[in-house]
Amino acid sequence: MDKMTSVFIALTGIAVVLQAGILLAMYLAMRKTGERIEAIATEIKIKVLPTVEQAEAMLKETRPKLEIIAENLQDSTTALRAQVLRVDATVNDVVDRARLQIIRGDELLTRTLDRVEQTSDMVHKTVISPVRQLSGLMQGITVGLEFLFGGRGRRNGNSREERRPVPQDEMFI
């Protein structure tokens, strides 16, 4: 068993030395990584932090200006909204008035056309109908007189077709 114990001790020693080598390699790798991280952190401090500080300074300088711009924009929006409401009210008023004027114009035109039609009917009844009746009466008298006084001429060979037109006949053709 002595041999076996020596083999176990030798194997354990080799395992411990191997484990120590792995731990040493890990330590060296971590040290290099730590140095790289420190370099990156230093670079960030050198390059990025001044930029952030400048941005903060610019933000502090521009913040009041941005607030003024925002207030002005809000005031302009409020004023514009009020103007749009005024224009809307004015346009609605104009449209309503125009609608009323159109209705009035339509009523006026309708009344005028009704009166023209009534007047036309009245003129027809009071002027044209009596003139037609008078024309018919005159035509009858003219034909009768022609017959009485001109009847002899017809017996001499004049035919009915040669009768000369009466001016009243031409009026209502």
Biotite code that builds the C-alpha atoms (Angstrom):
import biotite.structure as struc

atoms = struc.array([
    struc.Atom([0.000, 0.000, 0.000], chain_id="A", res_id=1, res_name="MET", atom_name="CA", element="C"),
    struc.Atom([2.869, 2.197, 0.222], chain_id="A", res_id=2, res_name="ASP", atom_name="CA", element="C"),
    struc.Atom([3.075, 2.383, -3.472], chain_id="A", res_id=3, res_name="LYS", atom_name="CA", element="C"),
    struc.Atom([-0.462, 3.245, -3.809], chain_id="A", res_id=4, res_name="MET", atom_name="CA", element="C"),
    struc.Atom([-0.247, 5.962, -1.230], chain_id="A", res_id=5, res_name="THR", atom_name="CA", element="C"),
    struc.Atom([2.771, 7.418, -3.009], chain_id="A", res_id=6, res_name="SER", atom_name="CA", element="C"),
    struc.Atom([0.834, 7.422, -6.306], chain_id="A", res_id=7, res_name="VAL", atom_name="CA", element="C"),
    struc.Atom([-2.094, 9.186, -4.629], chain_id="A", res_id=8, res_name="PHE", atom_name="CA", element="C"),
    struc.Atom([0.195, 11.712, -3.015], chain_id="A", res_id=9, res_name="ILE", atom_name="CA", element="C"),
    struc.Atom([1.969, 12.303, -6.353], chain_id="A", res_id=10, res_name="ALA", atom_name="CA", element="C"),
    struc.Atom([-1.353, 12.693, -8.151], chain_id="A", res_id=11, res_name="LEU", atom_name="CA", element="C"),
    struc.Atom([-2.627, 15.048, -5.463], chain_id="A", res_id=12, res_name="THR", atom_name="CA", element="C"),
    struc.Atom([0.597, 17.069, -5.703], chain_id="A", res_id=13, res_name="GLY", atom_name="CA", element="C"),
    struc.Atom([0.274, 17.293, -9.484], chain_id="A", res_id=14, res_name="ILE", atom_name="CA", element="C"),
    struc.Atom([-3.376, 18.341, -9.119], chain_id="A", res_id=15, res_name="ALA", atom_name="CA", element="C"),
    struc.Atom([-2.446, 21.009, -6.573], chain_id="A", res_id=16, res_name="VAL", atom_name="CA", element="C"),
    struc.Atom([0.381, 22.339, -8.809], chain_id="A", res_id=17, res_name="VAL", atom_name="CA", element="C"),
    struc.Atom([-1.956, 22.297, -11.820], chain_id="A", res_id=18, res_name="LEU", atom_name="CA", element="C"),
    struc.Atom([-4.648, 24.093, -9.837], chain_id="A", res_id=19, res_name="GLN", atom_name="CA", element="C"),
    struc.Atom([-2.077, 26.680, -8.677], chain_id="A", res_id=20, res_name="ALA", atom_name="CA", element="C"),
    struc.Atom([-1.031, 27.217, -12.316], chain_id="A", res_id=21, res_name="GLY", atom_name="CA", element="C"),
    struc.Atom([-4.654, 27.751, -13.380], chain_id="A", res_id=22, res_name="ILE", atom_name="CA", element="C"),
    struc.Atom([-5.199, 30.195, -10.532], chain_id="A", res_id=23, res_name="LEU", atom_name="CA", element="C"),
    struc.Atom([-2.001, 32.077, -11.484], chain_id="A", res_id=24, res_name="LEU", atom_name="CA", element="C"),
    struc.Atom([-3.154, 32.281, -15.137], chain_id="A", res_id=25, res_name="ALA", atom_name="CA", element="C"),
    struc.Atom([-6.569, 33.550, -14.004], chain_id="A", res_id=26, res_name="MET", atom_name="CA", element="C"),
    struc.Atom([-4.913, 36.148, -11.792], chain_id="A", res_id=27, res_name="TYR", atom_name="CA", element="C"),
    struc.Atom([-2.727, 37.378, -14.664], chain_id="A", res_id=28, res_name="LEU", atom_name="CA", element="C"),
    struc.Atom([-5.710, 37.491, -17.056], chain_id="A", res_id=29, res_name="ALA", atom_name="CA", element="C"),
    struc.Atom([-7.806, 39.417, -14.507], chain_id="A", res_id=30, res_name="MET", atom_name="CA", element="C"),
    struc.Atom([-4.935, 41.818, -13.922], chain_id="A", res_id=31, res_name="ARG", atom_name="CA", element="C"),
    struc.Atom([-4.663, 42.548, -17.685], chain_id="A", res_id=32, res_name="LYS", atom_name="CA", element="C"),
    struc.Atom([-8.434, 42.957, -17.930], chain_id="A", res_id=33, res_name="THR", atom_name="CA", element="C"),
    struc.Atom([-8.421, 45.288, -14.924], chain_id="A", res_id=34, res_name="GLY", atom_name="CA", element="C"),
    struc.Atom([-5.672, 47.379, -16.536], chain_id="A", res_id=35, res_name="GLU", atom_name="CA", element="C"),
    struc.Atom([-7.698, 47.589, -19.757], chain_id="A", res_id=36, res_name="ARG", atom_name="CA", element="C"),
    struc.Atom([-10.826, 48.604, -17.838], chain_id="A", res_id=37, res_name="ILE", atom_name="CA", element="C"),
    struc.Atom([-8.831, 51.242, -15.978], chain_id="A", res_id=38, res_name="GLU", atom_name="CA", element="C"),
    struc.Atom([-7.499, 52.557, -19.303], chain_id="A", res_id=39, res_name="ALA", atom_name="CA", element="C"),
    struc.Atom([-10.997, 52.682, -20.761], chain_id="A", res_id=40, res_name="ILE", atom_name="CA", element="C"),
    struc.Atom([-12.320, 54.405, -17.619], chain_id="A", res_id=41, res_name="ALA", atom_name="CA", element="C"),
    struc.Atom([-9.497, 56.946, -17.782], chain_id="A", res_id=42, res_name="THR", atom_name="CA", element="C"),
    struc.Atom([-10.229, 57.551, -21.459], chain_id="A", res_id=43, res_name="GLU", atom_name="CA", element="C"),
    struc.Atom([-13.925, 58.010, -20.686], chain_id="A", res_id=44, res_name="ILE", atom_name="CA", element="C"),
    struc.Atom([-13.048, 60.489, -17.948], chain_id="A", res_id=45, res_name="LYS", atom_name="CA", element="C"),
    struc.Atom([-10.765, 62.369, -20.326], chain_id="A", res_id=46, res_name="ILE", atom_name="CA", element="C"),
    struc.Atom([-13.025, 62.396, -23.396], chain_id="A", res_id=47, res_name="LYS", atom_name="CA", element="C"),
    struc.Atom([-16.634, 61.865, -22.394], chain_id="A", res_id=48, res_name="VAL", atom_name="CA", element="C"),
    struc.Atom([-16.926, 63.681, -19.079], chain_id="A", res_id=49, res_name="LEU", atom_name="CA", element="C"),
    struc.Atom([-15.853, 67.067, -20.477], chain_id="A", res_id=50, res_name="PRO", atom_name="CA", element="C"),
    struc.Atom([-18.415, 66.630, -23.244], chain_id="A", res_id=51, res_name="THR", atom_name="CA", element="C"),
    struc.Atom([-21.114, 65.810, -20.691], chain_id="A", res_id=52, res_name="VAL", atom_name="CA", element="C"),
    struc.Atom([-20.073, 68.803, -18.607], chain_id="A", res_id=53, res_name="GLU", atom_name="CA", element="C"),
    struc.Atom([-20.220, 71.035, -21.698], chain_id="A", res_id=54, res_name="GLN", atom_name="CA", element="C"),
    struc.Atom([-23.670, 69.664, -22.557], chain_id="A", res_id=55, res_name="ALA", atom_name="CA", element="C"),
    struc.Atom([-24.850, 70.342, -19.017], chain_id="A", res_id=56, res_name="GLU", atom_name="CA", element="C"),
    struc.Atom([-23.452, 73.884, -19.207], chain_id="A", res_id=57, res_name="ALA", atom_name="CA", element="C"),
    struc.Atom([-25.143, 74.450, -22.569], chain_id="A", res_id=58, res_name="MET", atom_name="CA", element="C"),
    struc.Atom([-28.388, 73.062, -21.204], chain_id="A", res_id=59, res_name="LEU", atom_name="CA", element="C"),
    struc.Atom([-28.152, 75.437, -18.231], chain_id="A", res_id=60, res_name="LYS", atom_name="CA", element="C"),
    struc.Atom([-27.563, 78.345, -20.636], chain_id="A", res_id=61, res_name="GLU", atom_name="CA", element="C"),
    struc.Atom([-30.285, 77.387, -23.107], chain_id="A", res_id=62, res_name="THR", atom_name="CA", element="C"),
    struc.Atom([-32.895, 76.256, -20.613], chain_id="A", res_id=63, res_name="ARG", atom_name="CA", element="C"),
    struc.Atom([-34.221, 79.781, -19.912], chain_id="A", res_id=64, res_name="PRO", atom_name="CA", element="C"),
    struc.Atom([-34.269, 80.504, -23.625], chain_id="A", res_id=65, res_name="LYS", atom_name="CA", element="C"),
    struc.Atom([-36.120, 77.263, -24.320], chain_id="A", res_id=66, res_name="LEU", atom_name="CA", element="C"),
    struc.Atom([-38.613, 78.104, -21.578], chain_id="A", res_id=67, res_name="GLU", atom_name="CA", element="C"),
    struc.Atom([-39.184, 81.543, -23.135], chain_id="A", res_id=68, res_name="ILE", atom_name="CA", element="C"),
    struc.Atom([-39.623, 79.944, -26.565], chain_id="A", res_id=69, res_name="ILE", atom_name="CA", element="C"),
    struc.Atom([-42.107, 77.448, -25.113], chain_id="A", res_id=70, res_name="ALA", atom_name="CA", element="C"),
    struc.Atom([-44.063, 80.240, -23.393], chain_id="A", res_id=71, res_name="GLU", atom_name="CA", element="C"),
    struc.Atom([-44.091, 82.311, -26.594], chain_id="A", res_id=72, res_name="ASN", atom_name="CA", element="C"),
    struc.Atom([-45.233, 79.297, -28.558], chain_id="A", res_id=73, res_name="LEU", atom_name="CA", element="C"),
    struc.Atom([-48.013, 78.674, -26.057], chain_id="A", res_id=74, res_name="GLN", atom_name="CA", element="C"),
    struc.Atom([-49.085, 82.348, -26.183], chain_id="A", res_id=75, res_name="ASP", atom_name="CA", element="C"),
    struc.Atom([-48.993, 82.308, -29.989], chain_id="A", res_id=76, res_name="SER", atom_name="CA", element="C"),
    struc.Atom([-51.060, 79.140, -30.048], chain_id="A", res_id=77, res_name="THR", atom_name="CA", element="C"),
    struc.Atom([-53.617, 80.681, -27.702], chain_id="A", res_id=78, res_name="THR", atom_name="CA", element="C"),
    struc.Atom([-53.806, 83.868, -29.791], chain_id="A", res_id=79, res_name="ALA", atom_name="CA", element="C"),
    struc.Atom([-54.069, 81.860, -33.008], chain_id="A", res_id=80, res_name="LEU", atom_name="CA", element="C"),
    struc.Atom([-56.836, 79.726, -31.522], chain_id="A", res_id=81, res_name="ARG", atom_name="CA", element="C"),
    struc.Atom([-58.737, 82.882, -30.536], chain_id="A", res_id=82, res_name="ALA", atom_name="CA", element="C"),
    struc.Atom([-58.304, 84.341, -34.029], chain_id="A", res_id=83, res_name="GLN", atom_name="CA", element="C"),
    struc.Atom([-59.475, 81.103, -35.640], chain_id="A", res_id=84, res_name="VAL", atom_name="CA", element="C"),
    struc.Atom([-62.552, 81.133, -33.402], chain_id="A", res_id=85, res_name="LEU", atom_name="CA", element="C"),
    struc.Atom([-63.243, 84.742, -34.433], chain_id="A", res_id=86, res_name="ARG", atom_name="CA", element="C"),
    struc.Atom([-62.827, 83.942, -38.105], chain_id="A", res_id=87, res_name="VAL", atom_name="CA", element="C"),
    struc.Atom([-65.060, 80.894, -37.697], chain_id="A", res_id=88, res_name="ASP", atom_name="CA", element="C"),
    struc.Atom([-67.747, 82.990, -36.011], chain_id="A", res_id=89, res_name="ALA", atom_name="CA", element="C"),
    struc.Atom([-67.455, 85.649, -38.719], chain_id="A", res_id=90, res_name="THR", atom_name="CA", element="C"),
    struc.Atom([-67.663, 83.095, -41.529], chain_id="A", res_id=91, res_name="VAL", atom_name="CA", element="C"),
    struc.Atom([-70.681, 81.457, -39.895], chain_id="A", res_id=92, res_name="ASN", atom_name="CA", element="C"),
    struc.Atom([-72.330, 84.869, -39.549], chain_id="A", res_id=93, res_name="ASP", atom_name="CA", element="C"),
    struc.Atom([-71.606, 85.701, -43.201], chain_id="A", res_id=94, res_name="VAL", atom_name="CA", element="C"),
    struc.Atom([-72.956, 82.327, -44.319], chain_id="A", res_id=95, res_name="VAL", atom_name="CA", element="C"),
    struc.Atom([-76.116, 82.793, -42.234], chain_id="A", res_id=96, res_name="ASP", atom_name="CA", element="C"),
    struc.Atom([-76.653, 86.292, -43.609], chain_id="A", res_id=97, res_name="ARG", atom_name="CA", element="C"),
    struc.Atom([-76.006, 85.136, -47.155], chain_id="A", res_id=98, res_name="ALA", atom_name="CA", element="C"),
    struc.Atom([-78.486, 82.300, -46.648], chain_id="A", res_id=99, res_name="ARG", atom_name="CA", element="C"),
    struc.Atom([-81.111, 84.776, -45.417], chain_id="A", res_id=100, res_name="LEU", atom_name="CA", element="C"),
    struc.Atom([-80.443, 87.108, -48.355], chain_id="A", res_id=101, res_name="GLN", atom_name="CA", element="C"),
    struc.Atom([-80.756, 84.202, -50.780], chain_id="A", res_id=102, res_name="ILE", atom_name="CA", element="C"),
    struc.Atom([-84.056, 83.213, -49.176], chain_id="A", res_id=103, res_name="ILE", atom_name="CA", element="C"),
    struc.Atom([-85.268, 86.817, -49.392], chain_id="A", res_id=104, res_name="ARG", atom_name="CA", element="C"),
    struc.Atom([-84.140, 87.063, -53.003], chain_id="A", res_id=105, res_name="GLY", atom_name="CA", element="C"),
    struc.Atom([-85.914, 83.821, -53.821], chain_id="A", res_id=106, res_name="ASP", atom_name="CA", element="C"),
    struc.Atom([-89.113, 85.055, -52.158], chain_id="A", res_id=107, res_name="GLU", atom_name="CA", element="C"),
    struc.Atom([-88.840, 88.394, -53.980], chain_id="A", res_id=108, res_name="LEU", atom_name="CA", element="C"),
    struc.Atom([-88.295, 86.662, -57.304], chain_id="A", res_id=109, res_name="LEU", atom_name="CA", element="C"),
    struc.Atom([-91.201, 84.292, -56.646], chain_id="A", res_id=110, res_name="THR", atom_name="CA", element="C"),
    struc.Atom([-93.511, 87.189, -55.727], chain_id="A", res_id=111, res_name="ARG", atom_name="CA", element="C"),
    struc.Atom([-92.357, 89.139, -58.793], chain_id="A", res_id=112, res_name="THR", atom_name="CA", element="C"),
    struc.Atom([-92.962, 86.192, -61.104], chain_id="A", res_id=113, res_name="LEU", atom_name="CA", element="C"),
    struc.Atom([-96.389, 85.629, -59.524], chain_id="A", res_id=114, res_name="ASP", atom_name="CA", element="C"),
    struc.Atom([-97.284, 89.289, -60.086], chain_id="A", res_id=115, res_name="ARG", atom_name="CA", element="C"),
    struc.Atom([-95.985, 89.193, -63.664], chain_id="A", res_id=116, res_name="VAL", atom_name="CA", element="C"),
    struc.Atom([-98.159, 86.146, -64.257], chain_id="A", res_id=117, res_name="GLU", atom_name="CA", element="C"),
    struc.Atom([-101.163, 87.833, -62.642], chain_id="A", res_id=118, res_name="GLN", atom_name="CA", element="C"),
    struc.Atom([-100.540, 90.977, -64.684], chain_id="A", res_id=119, res_name="THR", atom_name="CA", element="C"),
    struc.Atom([-100.206, 88.909, -67.859], chain_id="A", res_id=120, res_name="SER", atom_name="CA", element="C"),
    struc.Atom([-103.493, 87.157, -67.103], chain_id="A", res_id=121, res_name="ASP", atom_name="CA", element="C"),
    struc.Atom([-105.162, 90.477, -66.334], chain_id="A", res_id=122, res_name="MET", atom_name="CA", element="C"),
    struc.Atom([-103.820, 92.062, -69.565], chain_id="A", res_id=123, res_name="VAL", atom_name="CA", element="C"),
    struc.Atom([-104.987, 89.036, -71.483], chain_id="A", res_id=124, res_name="HIS", atom_name="CA", element="C"),
    struc.Atom([-108.465, 89.228, -69.955], chain_id="A", res_id=125, res_name="LYS", atom_name="CA", element="C"),
    struc.Atom([-108.863, 92.996, -70.095], chain_id="A", res_id=126, res_name="THR", atom_name="CA", element="C"),
    struc.Atom([-107.018, 93.931, -73.301], chain_id="A", res_id=127, res_name="VAL", atom_name="CA", element="C"),
    struc.Atom([-106.308, 91.037, -75.635], chain_id="A", res_id=128, res_name="ILE", atom_name="CA", element="C"),
    struc.Atom([-109.678, 89.269, -75.359], chain_id="A", res_id=129, res_name="SER", atom_name="CA", element="C"),
    struc.Atom([-111.695, 92.457, -76.043], chain_id="A", res_id=130, res_name="PRO", atom_name="CA", element="C"),
    struc.Atom([-109.321, 93.361, -78.898], chain_id="A", res_id=131, res_name="VAL", atom_name="CA", element="C"),
    struc.Atom([-109.868, 89.931, -80.419], chain_id="A", res_id=132, res_name="ARG", atom_name="CA", element="C"),
    struc.Atom([-113.587, 90.272, -80.016], chain_id="A", res_id=133, res_name="GLN", atom_name="CA", element="C"),
    struc.Atom([-113.479, 93.764, -81.514], chain_id="A", res_id=134, res_name="LEU", atom_name="CA", element="C"),
    struc.Atom([-111.251, 92.472, -84.323], chain_id="A", res_id=135, res_name="SER", atom_name="CA", element="C"),
    struc.Atom([-113.716, 89.669, -85.015], chain_id="A", res_id=136, res_name="GLY", atom_name="CA", element="C"),
    struc.Atom([-116.578, 92.163, -84.970], chain_id="A", res_id=137, res_name="LEU", atom_name="CA", element="C"),
    struc.Atom([-114.688, 94.506, -87.316], chain_id="A", res_id=138, res_name="MET", atom_name="CA", element="C"),
    struc.Atom([-113.856, 91.633, -89.596], chain_id="A", res_id=139, res_name="GLN", atom_name="CA", element="C"),
    struc.Atom([-117.484, 90.620, -89.674], chain_id="A", res_id=140, res_name="GLY", atom_name="CA", element="C"),
    struc.Atom([-118.576, 94.180, -90.440], chain_id="A", res_id=141, res_name="ILE", atom_name="CA", element="C"),
    struc.Atom([-115.881, 94.461, -93.146], chain_id="A", res_id=142, res_name="THR", atom_name="CA", element="C"),
    struc.Atom([-116.971, 91.225, -94.787], chain_id="A", res_id=143, res_name="VAL", atom_name="CA", element="C"),
    struc.Atom([-120.591, 92.319, -94.586], chain_id="A", res_id=144, res_name="GLY", atom_name="CA", element="C"),
    struc.Atom([-119.815, 95.717, -96.117], chain_id="A", res_id=145, res_name="LEU", atom_name="CA", element="C"),
    struc.Atom([-117.724, 94.128, -98.823], chain_id="A", res_id=146, res_name="GLU", atom_name="CA", element="C"),
    struc.Atom([-120.548, 91.827, -99.548], chain_id="A", res_id=147, res_name="PHE", atom_name="CA", element="C"),
    struc.Atom([-123.044, 94.642, -99.715], chain_id="A", res_id=148, res_name="LEU", atom_name="CA", element="C"),
    struc.Atom([-120.927, 97.109, -101.644], chain_id="A", res_id=149, res_name="PHE", atom_name="CA", element="C"),
    struc.Atom([-118.577, 94.866, -103.438], chain_id="A", res_id=150, res_name="GLY", atom_name="CA", element="C"),
    struc.Atom([-120.986, 92.125, -104.303], chain_id="A", res_id=151, res_name="GLY", atom_name="CA", element="C"),
    struc.Atom([-121.552, 93.566, -107.750], chain_id="A", res_id=152, res_name="ARG", atom_name="CA", element="C"),
    struc.Atom([-117.874, 93.297, -108.545], chain_id="A", res_id=153, res_name="GLY", atom_name="CA", element="C"),
    struc.Atom([-117.866, 89.655, -107.705], chain_id="A", res_id=154, res_name="ARG", atom_name="CA", element="C"),
    struc.Atom([-120.698, 89.018, -110.042], chain_id="A", res_id=155, res_name="ARG", atom_name="CA", element="C"),
    struc.Atom([-118.497, 90.461, -112.756], chain_id="A", res_id=156, res_name="ASN", atom_name="CA", element="C"),
    struc.Atom([-116.085, 87.562, -112.492], chain_id="A", res_id=157, res_name="GLY", atom_name="CA", element="C"),
    struc.Atom([-114.113, 88.173, -109.256], chain_id="A", res_id=158, res_name="ASN", atom_name="CA", element="C"),
    struc.Atom([-113.690, 85.030, -107.208], chain_id="A", res_id=159, res_name="SER", atom_name="CA", element="C"),
    struc.Atom([-113.537, 84.619, -103.461], chain_id="A", res_id=160, res_name="ARG", atom_name="CA", element="C"),
    struc.Atom([-109.795, 83.773, -103.520], chain_id="A", res_id=161, res_name="GLU", atom_name="CA", element="C"),
    struc.Atom([-108.938, 87.227, -104.836], chain_id="A", res_id=162, res_name="GLU", atom_name="CA", element="C"),
    struc.Atom([-110.317, 88.922, -101.773], chain_id="A", res_id=163, res_name="ARG", atom_name="CA", element="C"),
    struc.Atom([-107.778, 91.344, -100.352], chain_id="A", res_id=164, res_name="ARG", atom_name="CA", element="C"),
    struc.Atom([-106.672, 90.736, -96.766], chain_id="A", res_id=165, res_name="PRO", atom_name="CA", element="C"),
    struc.Atom([-107.966, 92.887, -93.990], chain_id="A", res_id=166, res_name="VAL", atom_name="CA", element="C"),
    struc.Atom([-105.254, 94.378, -91.730], chain_id="A", res_id=167, res_name="PRO", atom_name="CA", element="C"),
    struc.Atom([-106.826, 92.763, -88.648], chain_id="A", res_id=168, res_name="GLN", atom_name="CA", element="C"),
    struc.Atom([-106.374, 89.329, -90.257], chain_id="A", res_id=169, res_name="ASP", atom_name="CA", element="C"),
    struc.Atom([-102.619, 89.794, -90.363], chain_id="A", res_id=170, res_name="GLU", atom_name="CA", element="C"),
    struc.Atom([-102.444, 90.761, -86.694], chain_id="A", res_id=171, res_name="MET", atom_name="CA", element="C"),
    struc.Atom([-103.427, 87.329, -85.354], chain_id="A", res_id=172, res_name="PHE", atom_name="CA", element="C"),
    struc.Atom([-101.793, 84.949, -87.808], chain_id="A", res_id=173, res_name="ILE", atom_name="CA", element="C"),
])
